[in-house]
Amino acid sequence: MSELGSREAGPDQPPGGPELSAQFQGRLLLEQRSDQEINEAVLRPMFQTGRGFWILVAVLGAIVAWGLYAWGYQIYWGMGAAGINRPVYWGLYIATFVFWVGISHAGTMISAVLRLLKADWRRPITRGAEAMTAFALMMAALYPLIHLGRVWKFYWMIPYPNNRLLWPNFQSPLMWDLVAIFTYLIGSMLYLYLALIPDMAMARDHTSGWRYWLYRTMGLGWRGTEAEWHKLHRALGIFSVVIIPVFLSVHSIVSWDFAVTIQPRWHSTIFAPYFVIGAVYSGLAALATILIVVRKTMHLKEFLRAEHFDPLGKMVMVAGLGWIYFWFSGVIVEWYGNDPVIIEILNDEVFGNLAPLFWLQMTFNVLPVFFLAFKRVRTNPLLLLIVTLAVNVGMYTERVLIVVGNLQRNYLPFNWGTYKPTWVEISIVAMTFAGFILLYTLFSRVVPYVPVWEIKEGRLRYSLRRIGRLLVPTAAEIE
Amino acid sequence: MSEAARLMAIFDEAAHTAEAIDALHEAGVADDQIVVMSGVPYPERALGRHVEWLRLPYIVLAGALGGMMVGFFFAVITPNLYPLNIGGRPTAGFPPVAVIIFVFTMMATIISTFLGVLWEMGFPEFGPKYYDKSATDGSLAVLVEFPAAIEHNVRQLLEEHGAHHIRRPELKPL
C-alpha cells in the first residue's frame, strides 16, 4: 500500500497515518478524529456554563434592562429626550442602525459566497457568521421602531389600506427599507435554520431533558437519509444564490435613504457601493473578532485555527482596500467640484470640530489594512483581535460621521447646527450592543456553534496528494 | 403479495455499504425499499442509488412569480387605487417600482425555498420512525424492506458485506 493510501481509520476517514497526520496537524479537515469525537468536541462546550458565563449574562441583562428603561423614558416623554434636533434629525440611532445592518453582511459573505465558491475553509465558521447576521439584523430592526418615537404607530407601515383606502407609500425609501430589511432578516434566519437541522438531529441523539425536546422539535424529524441530504443540499444551493443579491440590495437601499435626498455629500451615485463595501469590511472584521473570542471562551481551538483566520484576515484586508478606494472616489469628486457647502463640511471634518472623529476613522480603517498584509497578524489571535476591533471602532465612527457630521451643514447656512447625544440615546445604543452579545452568548450554549455535518462533509472531500516530493492537501470535486 | 419484512443493519464504511446495496439489488430488493441514513452527506450516487427528481426548483419559481405579482400590486396598483398628484410626479415611478418588485420577488423566493424543501422532505414529522442513533456517530444505518421469504438471504448478504447489529427495527420516537 502506498504512503498516501496508508490509513488506520478506514476508507471513509481522511487518508494518512499518524506520521502524516502530525505533518498536517494544522489542517482541521485532515485530522484523524472519529465522527463521535467531533460530536463530543462540539457538544461539550455547550454544557459548560460556569460562574463567568452567568456573571456575563447578568451584566449584559442589566445593560439591556437599563436600555429598555431609557426607551420607555423616551416613549413617555417623547423624542425630546433624545439629542436630535434641527438640522440633525438623524443621530446615534440611525448611525447605529446603519452599523448593525453593515455587520450583518459578513454572514452572507462567508456562508453563501464561499459555499458557492466551494471554499473549504468556510466550514467551521459559517454558523457563527450566519448567527451574527441574524442577531445584528434583529438589533438593526429595533432602531426604526426606536426612532419612530410613537412606536405604537408602527402598524401604519404594514401594507394594508387604512379607513380612507390609502395604502402605505411604496414610493418612499423608508418603505423600501422596511421590506428590504425584513426580507434579509427572514432570509438570514431561514438560511441559518435550514443548515442547522442535521446538527439539531445530532444534538437530539446525544442529549436528554429539555435539550432533547428542544433539539427534537428543531430537528423536525431529520434522520439523515440520502433523500433528505439531497434535498437539503439543493435548498442550500438555491438559498446561497438568492441571498447574495438580497444582501447587496439591503445596504444599497439603506444607502439610498441618504442618497435620494439633496443633502450635501449624501446625494451621490457612489453611496450604494460605498455602503456595501463598508458593510462587508466591518462585518468581516466583526466576525473575526467574535470568532477569536468564541474560540477562547468555548475552547474551540481545535476547530477555529490559523488556516481559517488567515483567509478571513485576507478578506478583511481586501474589503478594507475596497473601502479606501470608494471613500477616496467619493471625496475627490466632491472636493474637485468646489461646492462651498461641501468644502465647508470637508474642512469641518478634517480640521474642524469633527476632526477627532475623522482622524479616528481614518486611522482605524486604513492602518489595519497594512497590518493585515502580514501573515503573522492574520494568524495570531491577539493581534488579529486588536486589528479587527480597531476596524469596527473605525467603521462605527464612519457611520456617525456620515449621519451626524453631514447633517450639521446644508445648503441653508442659517440652518446649521450641532448635535450631542443624550444619556437616553447612549443607553439605547448600549442596549443593542449588550443585546447582541447576550443573544450570541446564549445561542452558543444552546446550538452547536460549529456546523458538525459540514466539517464531516469537508473531511470526505479532503485528502493528501503526492506531487513530486511533496504531499499536498487537495479537495475532491464531489458535488 | 407476500408479507413484507424489514432489517436494519449498521455499516462502518461507505464502500461496503455501496457493495451491499448492489448485492441487495441483485437479490431482487427494489431500490426504493432501501433507505440509508448517515450523519454526513455522501455525494450523489456514491452509494449506487438513483437521484430523486425534485419539484423544489419549480416550487421556487412559482414562489418567485407570486412574489413578483405581490410586489407589482403594492408598487403599481395600490398608488393608482387612490391617485395623489404630488407636483406632477408619476404615481408609480419606475425606480421605486423596480426596487419593490425586486425585494418582494426575493422574499417570496426565499420563503418558497424554505417551505418547498420542508414539503419535499415531509417535515415536520415527529411520529415514530425506523432509526438508529449511530448514524450521527459516523456509521451508515441501512434499512431494507423485502418479502419475508428472502429474509435469510438478505441477512446473509448484509453480513457478508460487513454489516453488524443486524436486527428487525422497531418504530420509535426520534
Interface residues (C-beta under 8 A of the other chain):
Chain A: G10 P11 D12 S34 D35 Q36 N39 P159 P161 R164 L165 L166 W167 N169 F170 Q171 S172 M175 W176 V179 A180 F182 T183 I186 G187 L190 Y191 L194 P198 A201 M202 R204 D205 H206 R216 T217 G219 L220 G221 W222 R223 G224 T225 E226 A227 E228 W229 H230 K231 L232 H233 R234 A235 I238 F239 V242 I243 P245 V246 S249 I253 V452 W453 K456 E457 L460 I478 E479
Chain B: D12 E13 A14 A15 V35 V36 M37 S38 G39 V40 P41 Y42 P43 E44 A46 L47 R49 V51 E52 L54 L56 P57 V60 F74 A75 T78 P79 L81 Y82 A92 G93 P96 V99 I100 F102 V103 F104 M106 M107 T109 I110 I111 T113 F114 G116 V117 L118 E120 M121 G122 F123 P124 E125 F126 G127 K129 Y131 K133 A135 T136 D137 G138 L174
